[in-house]
């Protein structure tokens, strides 16, 4: 008895999956290194890691934590100015992990365009645009 041949996955879908897989792993590694840097060098952080972890484990909300530990919230994407700090590095990893769909969708759109599948190219770019607008805070769900 012959086994049926499995259908070939479209190239754009395998590209999307590979990018999501590897960028997610990279972001996880960055997010594991960040807290180690924070604790190893407490002066090289936006927030004091000992006070921060204590406030988090006490169950305080984000606004209270920023007021007590950081003085004031420095604004969205504050980590871009502090990427060498431990907490800034952790935020970079989180932002990378949260934005992984954007990078995968852009690569998929390029692949669909190369294969002349323009409907899926347009859909990929549309969803990538929504993800990008959401990342910068223009589109929100709350």
C-alpha positions as CSV (number, residue, x, y, z in Angstrom):
1,X,0.0,0.0,0.0
2,X,1.4,3.4,-1.0
3,X,1.1,6.3,1.3
4,X,-0.5,9.4,-0.2
5,X,1.8,12.2,-1.0
6,X,1.4,15.1,1.4
7,X,0.5,18.5,-0.1
8,X,3.4,21.0,-0.4
9,X,3.1,23.9,2.0
10,X,3.1,27.3,0.2
11,X,6.5,29.0,0.5
12,X,5.0,32.2,2.2
13,X,3.5,30.0,5.0
14,X,6.7,28.3,5.8
15,X,8.6,31.6,5.8
16,X,6.0,33.0,8.2
17,X,6.3,30.0,10.5
18,X,10.1,30.1,10.5
19,X,10.3,33.8,11.3
20,X,7.7,33.5,14.1
21,X,9.6,30.5,15.5
22,X,13.1,31.9,15.4
23,X,12.3,35.5,16.4
24,X,10.2,34.2,19.3
25,X,13.1,32.1,20.5
26,X,15.5,35.1,20.1
27,X,13.1,37.4,22.1
28,X,12.8,34.8,24.9
29,X,16.6,34.6,25.2
30,X,16.8,38.4,25.3
31,X,14.1,38.4,28.0
32,X,16.0,35.9,30.1
33,X,19.3,37.9,29.8
34,X,17.7,41.3,30.7
35,X,16.8,40.4,34.4
36,X,20.2,38.9,34.9
37,X,21.8,42.1,33.8
38,X,19.4,44.1,36.0
39,X,20.2,42.2,39.1
40,X,23.9,42.0,38.3
41,X,24.2,45.7,37.8
42,X,21.4,47.4,39.8
43,X,22.6,50.9,39.0
44,X,22.4,50.3,35.3
45,X,18.6,50.3,35.1
46,X,15.7,52.7,34.6
47,X,14.1,51.3,37.8
48,X,15.7,49.8,40.9
49,X,15.3,46.1,40.3
50,X,15.0,45.2,44.0
51,X,12.2,47.7,44.6
52,X,10.6,46.8,41.3
53,X,10.5,43.0,41.9
54,X,9.2,43.6,45.5
55,X,6.4,45.9,44.2
56,X,5.4,43.4,41.5
57,X,5.4,40.5,44.0
58,X,3.2,42.6,46.3
59,X,0.7,42.8,43.5
60,X,0.8,46.5,42.9
61,X,-0.6,47.9,39.6
62,X,1.7,49.4,37.0
63,X,0.9,53.0,37.8
64,X,1.7,52.5,41.5
65,X,4.9,50.7,40.7
66,X,6.1,53.5,38.4
67,X,5.2,56.2,41.0
68,X,6.9,54.3,43.9
69,X,9.9,52.9,42.1
70,X,10.5,55.1,39.0
71,X,9.1,58.5,40.1
72,X,7.0,58.8,36.9
73,X,6.3,56.8,33.8
74,X,8.8,58.0,31.1
75,X,6.4,57.2,28.2
76,X,5.9,54.5,25.7
77,X,9.0,52.9,24.1
78,X,11.2,54.4,26.8
79,X,13.5,51.4,26.4
80,X,14.7,52.7,23.0
81,X,16.9,55.2,24.9
82,X,18.0,52.6,27.4
83,X,18.7,49.4,25.4
84,X,22.0,48.8,27.3
85,X,20.2,48.8,30.7
86,X,19.0,45.6,32.1
87,X,15.3,46.5,32.2
88,X,15.7,48.2,28.8
89,X,17.1,45.0,27.3
90,X,14.2,43.1,28.7
91,X,11.7,45.5,27.2
92,X,13.5,45.2,23.8
93,X,13.0,41.4,24.0
94,X,9.3,41.9,24.9
95,X,8.8,44.4,22.1
96,X,10.5,42.1,19.6
97,X,8.3,39.1,20.7
98,X,5.1,41.2,20.5
99,X,6.0,42.5,17.1
100,X,7.0,39.1,15.6
101,X,3.8,38.9,13.5
102,X,4.7,42.2,11.8
103,X,8.1,40.9,10.6
104,X,6.7,37.6,9.5
105,X,3.8,39.2,7.6
106,X,6.1,41.5,5.8
107,X,8.3,38.6,4.7
108,X,5.1,36.6,3.7
109,X,3.8,39.5,1.7
110,X,7.1,39.7,-0.2
111,X,6.9,35.9,-0.9
112,X,3.3,36.2,-2.0
113,X,4.2,39.1,-4.3
114,X,7.1,37.0,-5.8
115,X,4.6,34.2,-6.4
116,X,2.1,36.7,-8.0
117,X,-0.6,36.0,-5.4
118,X,-1.7,39.6,-5.0
119,X,-4.8,39.1,-2.9
120,X,-2.8,37.4,-0.1
121,X,0.0,40.0,-0.6
122,X,-2.6,42.8,0.1
123,X,-4.1,40.9,3.1
124,X,-0.6,40.4,4.6
125,X,0.2,44.0,4.2
126,X,-3.1,45.1,5.6
127,X,-2.7,43.0,8.8
128,X,1.0,44.1,9.1
129,X,-0.2,47.7,8.9
130,X,-2.8,47.0,11.7
131,X,-0.1,45.4,13.8
132,X,2.3,48.4,13.2
133,X,-0.4,50.9,14.1
134,X,-1.2,49.0,17.2
135,X,2.5,48.9,18.2
136,X,2.8,52.6,18.0
137,X,-0.4,53.2,19.9
138,X,-2.6,54.6,17.1
139,X,-5.0,51.7,17.1
140,X,-6.0,50.3,20.5
141,X,-8.6,48.0,21.9
142,X,-9.2,49.8,25.2
